[in-house]
Amino acid sequence: MLSFRQLLWLFFNLAFILLSQCTHAKDLKSSCHTCKQIADNFIKGLDQTKKQNFGGGNTAWEERALSKYETSEIRLVEILENLCESSSFDCNHMVEEHEDHFETWWFKRQKKHPDLYKWFCIDTINVCCLKGTFGPDCNACVGGSERPCHGNGVCDGDGTRGGNGRCNCDHGYKGEFCLDCIDGYFNEIRNDTFSLCTECHSSCKTCTGLTNEDCEECKTGWGEDDEGACLDVNECLNDPPLCKEDQYCLNTDGSFSCKGCDKVCSGCTEAGPDKCQSCAPGYQDTEGTCTDVNECEQPEAVCTAGNQECVNNKGSYICICASGYEEQEGVCVTIPDHVDHNHELNPNQVKYTVVTTTVTEYSLKYCRCSCIR
């Protein structure tokens, strides 16, 4: 029997192998993507350099010069220089590594193999496969290369030398061949090579048709009636209630939600001040609607301390000191006058006034004397 240390060693080695395989497969897919981008950019470069720096003038001379430029090394270099972004290491590395292949295709293979992507990426450096095939040997995807996954999914590694060829099914489909339907869908059409999954009625978990009468099993929040149709369950009729005292229940198809009552209500059945079960403190029922109680107009005064007056607000009131009074230690007291013009000025004020007047008069006299001189 293997020791714990040996088992641990085996585990780490197996994990390393699996991780390496995943990384290698990812690298193969990435290499194909890079190669396809290069081939696409090369074709764009051909278009951009077509008749470059020509136009107008001596047409015969231009045609002779253009004929030389079309297949020239100068044009090839111009195209190669613009195949990759400067920051793309993978792209630039692939171009530099296989520059001789581009020269071979440009001067010797271009007419016989006009599809650069197929010649370069698939047949020459072997990083891509034809569409509908995958892996090192470009095997056909599940369902065949013509319609991988029977048209209802994507083949893993499709068009690359990576992947495992298994189907990643589109939404609504499942199974190895993407011919089966997930819960909530049913096979409207089905044979050995084709499947059309259509969504069930919203009340059905599984079904055989489009209506709520075709449900095989109802979804949560729906219940089956006597005739076998799935109907919405009104959770708001539940006893005890599912919502809190300051909330009302809103039923929805297959579910419900709890909404807050209006602040004027103490319990409610729906939204609004006219849907209260009773009115909150500070509010009263006025013809079926909860409205604010004006405490300041009650027969008995609510502000009973001296020199106070009442101010009403929504659902309550406050007591404040009347005009001419201020609160001191919880009691409204008279605000003292700051200036009383009916009293005589105090001695300091009189002295200041006299001094100011004397200085002013002296200044005027001095000015007059100076002016006369």
Beta strands, then each sheet from edge to edge (+ up, - down):
strand 1: 133-134
strand 2: 139-140
strand 3: 153-155
strand 4: 167-169
strand 5: 173-174
strand 6: 180-181
strand 7: 185-190
strand 8: 195-199
strand 9: 204-207
strand 10: 215-218
strand 11: 222-224
strand 12: 230-232
strand 13: 247-252
strand 14: 255-260
strand 15: 283-286
strand 16: 289-292
strand 17: 308-313
strand 18: 316-321
strand 19: 325-328
strand 20: 331-334
sheet 1: 1+ 2-
sheet 2: 3+ 4-
sheet 3: 5+ 6-
sheet 4: 7+ 8-
sheet 5: 9+ 10-
sheet 6: 11+ 12-
sheet 7: 13+ 14-
sheet 8: 15+ 16-
sheet 9: 17+ 18-
sheet 10: 19+ 20-
end
